[in-house]
Amino acid sequence: MRLLNKKSVSIHIVTYNSEPYIEDCLQAVFRQSYPIDQIVVIDNASRDRTPEILEQYSERVHVVLNKVNTGFAPGHNQALRMTTSDYFLVLNPDVLLHPDYVRCLIERMEQRPDVGSATGKLLLKSSPDLLDSAGLVIHKSRRAFDRGMGQPEGEYANYAEVFGVSGAAALYSRKMAVDISVNGEFFDEQFFAYKEDVDVAWRAQIYGWSAIYVPEASALHERGWKIGSRQKQPLFVRRHSYINRYRMILKNDSIKYILRHSPSFVWHEILSAGYLILREPGLIKSWGALLRQLSYIKQQRRVIQKNRKKELQKIYSFFQ
């Protein structure tokens, strides 16, 4: 395929105790066949050797050492404000890109001006014959998942339009990012961690943008955060993971389609409530934070719904 030199690209990485991965991640970035204009790494107050490793690459990488852990969403917004490229790749430090990853995605995106985001075939590093993600899918229960996760990678050999793309290795157009930002934020900074990529995907759909899966682009994902049980994750992280789903619903959803999907939606709510009470009562306090943010969330919703450009039927055709 033709190499498209006319579009500029930056790569943004947010690290937090990423010592086992960051060096290999950067080496894969340096090997990209498409010219990369700028690499920005935001370190969120790592307590391991990540800052020392990053210092070794200071001539090729713009490194920012935050004094506190601001979270995934604020960290990536910070990187986004530091660049002006036509496209930017949001990249997890535990991802190893194939040398043609960026090139393949840009060539596909340049063919369709309505496409604002793209992902390649992300494979599990521990089992590279299995998929980690081929985009995002969302269910009528409003639960989102990585498309094809754990399935044989050969079953996802075809290009496809998808609901959205995983933030592990997502290429976004700046034009879309500017268009869908609310209150100056591309990623909603209330999210801190988890589901911020799903929220962006949903908002992008509302604003009329499309997302694509490009199987010719590939990468390996360590997915180290999955190691160990859920209970090993800090409580505040689990609270964000739980309550961010409701933030998405309040901002982006349609009452009409919640009612249409009520069998799936209500059944999940019943199961979720039971699990919350019996297994993780510590998550209940996250509702307090949500209620305190309710006025701001309503304001975000007004902005988002006012800018809807796609028919609801088209948006909700992705809900399985």
N, C-alpha and C positions, 0 to 999 in steps of 0.2 A: 504493500500500500504506500501511497504518496506521503511523505513526511510534511506535515503542515507547520512551517516555521513562523507563520504570521501571527499566531495566537500565543500570548505569554501565559506561563503557568508557574504557580508557586506551590510548595508543599508545606503543610502545617502539621506539626506533631506536638501533642501535649504529653509530657512525661510525668510520672509519679512513681518513684522507686522502680525505675525501668532498667536497672543495671543489666539484667540477664539478656535483654533484647535490643537495646537502643543502638549498639554498635553495628550489629548485623542489619538492622533496619536501615540505618544511614548508608551503609555500603551498597545496599540494593537501590536506594534512591540515587546514589552517585552513578550507578550503572544504567540509568534510564536512557533509552535511545532518543527520546524526545528532549529537547533542551529545556532545562529547568532554570527559571530566572532567579528564584530565591527559595531558600529553605529556612523556615522559621521553626524553632523548637522553644516551646514554653514549658519550663520545668516548674511544677507545682510543689515546691519545697520538699523535694526528695530527701530522704534521710539515708539513702545508700550512696553508692559511688556514681550515680548518674551525673551529677554536676561536674565531677572530675573528668568523666569520659567525654562529656559535651565540650569541655574546655579544649580538648585535643583537636576539635573540629571547628574552632572559632573562626578560622580563616574562610571556611566554606559554608558555615551555618550561622545564621543570626540567632543567638541563644539569649533567652531572657530567663533569669532566675527569680521567680516569685518568692516572696518571703512567707506566704501562706498558701495552702492548697485551695485555690479558687474553684476547682471543679472542672469537668470536661467542657461544659458549655461556655462558661466565662473565659476559660483558657483559649478556646478556639476563636471566640469573638475577638479576643486580644490579638491573636495572630492575624486575623482577617483585617483588622484596622491597621496593621503594619505593612500590608501589601496592597498592590494596585493591579495585579495580574488579571487577565481575561478569565482564567480558570484557576481554581485552587483545589488541591487534593487534601482532604482531611484524612489523616493517616494515623492509625494506632501504632505505637512503638513495637508491638509484638507481631507485626505484619512484614513479610518479605515479598516485595514486588518482583514480578518477572520484568526483565529489562524493557519489554514493549508495553507494559501496562498502561502508562499514561498516553502513549502514542495511539494505541488502539481505541481508547475511550474518546480522545479528542477527535479522531477521524470520524467516528460514529456521530458524536454530538454535533459536529460541524455540518452534517448532512440534514439536520432537523433543527430549525431555530426555536421550536417549541420545547425542546428537551433542555431541562435545567440541571439534571443530575444523572450520573451514570456510575455503574459498578461493573467490575469484572467478575470472573469466577473465583471466589475465595474458597480455598481448600484447607482442610484441617492439616496442620503441619504434622501431627502425630499419625495421621492416616490420610495421605494425600490422594487416595482414590475416593475419598468421601468429601462431600461438600460441607463447607462451613456456612456460606451464604451465596445465594444467587439473586439477591435483592430482598425486599421486605414484602411480607404478606400480612394482611390484617383480617381478622375474623369479625363476624357480626357481634360477637361478645365484646369487641373493641380490644382484644388482645392481639398483639403484633408478634410475628416470629420471623426468623431468617428463612427465606424461601429455600427449600430443599435441604436444610441442615441434616447431616447424617446420612443422606442418600448417596448412591453411587454417582460420581461426578459426570459420567457419560450420559445420564438421563437429562442433563441440562446443557445440551450441546447447541441449542438454538437461541439466537437473538430474540429478545422479548421486551415488551413494554411492561413495567412493573409498577406497583403502588409507590415504592420508594426504594432507597438504597441504604445499606448498612453504613454507619459512620466509621467502621473499621478501615475502609479504603474507598472513600466516596469522592468522586470528582464533581464539583459544582461549578456552574457558570456564575461569574460575579454579577452579570446582568440579572439573573434570577435572585441571587442573594440580596441585592439592593432592592429589588422589587418586593420581595416577601418579608423583608425585615420589619419588625414592629417595635416602635420606640427605640430604633437604632440597633436592635438586636436580631441577628440572624438565628442563632441558637437561643432559645428562651433561657435566660440565666437563672430563672427560678428552679430549673430542673437539676442543676449541679451535676448529676450523673444519672444515666439510664433514660431511654426513650426519647432523648432530645432529637435523635435522627428520625424517629417515627413522627414526632411532632412537626419537624421541618417537612417531611414527606407529605403529610396530611395538608399542611398549610400551602405547600407548593401546588398540590392538586386543586385546592380551592381557588388559587390565583391563576389557574389555567396552564400550569407547567406540567410537562411529562418527565418520566424517569425511565431509564433503559438499563437492561442487562446485556453485557457484551461478553460472550464466552471466550472470544479470542484473547482477551486480557485475563491474566491469571495471577494469583498471589497465594502465599501460604500464611495461615493465621494460627498463631500459637494458642490464642484464646486462654491465656494463663489465668484470667480472673475466674474461669469456671472450675479451676482445681479446688477440691475440697467442698465441703457442704455449704449450703446457704448460710447456716448459722455461724460460719467463720467470718462472714462479712460483717463489718461494723454496723451497729443498729441504725445509725443515721443514714447509711447507704441503703439499707433495706427499706427504710422509710421512704426515701426518694423513689426507689424502684416501685414501691407499692402505690404511692399517691400520685406519681407523675401520670399514670393512666387517666386519672380523674381530671387532672389539669388539661390534658389533651382533649378530653370529652367536652369539658366546659368551654374551651376556646373554639373548637373546630366542628363539633358535631351538629347534626340536625335533629331536632325533636321529632320531626316527621319520620326520619329513618330509624331513630331509636325505637319508636313505636312499631315500625314495620319489622324490626329485628328483635322485638321484645322477648320471644321465646329463648333465644340464645343469650341475650343480654341479661335478662332476669335470672335465668338459671345460673349463669356465672356469678352474679351478685350474691345469690344464696350460698353457693359453694364458697365464695371468697369470704363472706361474713363468717361462716362456720369455721373456716380455717383460721381466720384472724382471731377469733375468740378462743379457740381451743389450742392453737399452736403458736401464734405470734401476737399475743396481746400488746406487746411493746410497740406495734405498728399503729395502734389506735391514736397515739398522740400526733401522728402526722396529719390527722384531720384538723387539729387545731391550727397548724401552720397554713393549711389550705383555706380555712375560714378567714384567717387574718389577711390572706392575699386576695380574697374574693372580689373586692372592689377593683383591684388592679386587673384581675383576670377578666372581669366583665368589660373593662375598658379595652383590653386586648381583643376580646371577642367582637366588639363593635367594629374595630378597625378591620379585622380579618373578614368578617361577614360582609362588610360594606364593599370590600374589594373582590368579592367572588366573581370569577369570570367563566367558570365551568359549570355546566348543568349538574345538579345533584345526582341525577341518574348516572351520569358518566363517572362521577367521583365514587359513588357507592357501588358501581359495578365491580370494583376491586375487593369489596368486602365478601368474604367467603362464608 
